Amino acid sequence: MQVRSGEDKKTWFRSDRFFHTADGWFFITREASQKGPFNTQKEAENELTLYIRHMTEDALTAPLPARMPSNH
């Protein structure tokens, strides 16, 4: 993400992805799976960052689906 000159790079999170229970902090993925518990919200945020990085890397390295031959 690009930032304006003089501004710090920030990581943005959707606030509704995190929740707290008696067991600890959790986050919910786009795939609707629940990850946790973590000891602090900051730890949950860090783990979400790692999860997104892992999912992005997997998506970039996954083989492309075979294309059907065209009938032209």
N, C-alpha and C positions, 0 to 999 in steps of 0.2 A: 504494500500500500504506500502510495506517495503521500508525503506530508509537506506542508509549506515550510519554507526556509525559516529556521529558528524554532520550529515546533518539534516536540519529541514524538517518536513513533509510539503509537498506543495499540494495544490489543483490545478489541471490542468484543463483548459478550452479550448475548441476549439474556436479560436479567431473569426471564422466566425459565431458563434452562437449569437454574440452580434452586435447590431446596434443601431444607434442614429438617431432620427428624431426631429423635432420641439416639438413633444409631450413628448419626454424623451427617456430613454434607454429601450431596449427590448432584449429578447432572444428567440431563436427558438428551439423547442424541436425536438427530433428524430422523433416524430409523426407529425412533420411539423406544430405544432400549435405555435402561437406567444403569448408570455407572456409579460405583461407590460402595461403601461409605469412605469418606475422606475426613481427616481430623479437622480441617479448617476449610473455609470457603476459598481461600487463596490456593490451597492444595487442589481443590476441585477444579478451579480455574486453570491451574497449570496442567492438570491431567487432561482437561478438555483441549487445551492447546496441543498437547502431544497426540491425542486421539484424532483431532482434525488433521494434523500433519501426516499421521500414519494413513488415514483414509485417503487423503489427497495423493500421497505417494503411490498407494495401491491403485488408485484410479488412473494415474499417469503411466503406470507400468503394466497395466492389464492388457492382454492381447485384444486387438480390435476384432469385432465379430466378422466372420467371413461375409463377403459381399456376394449377392446373388448375381449371376451373369445377366447382362442386359440382352434384350432381344432385338437390338438395333442392327 
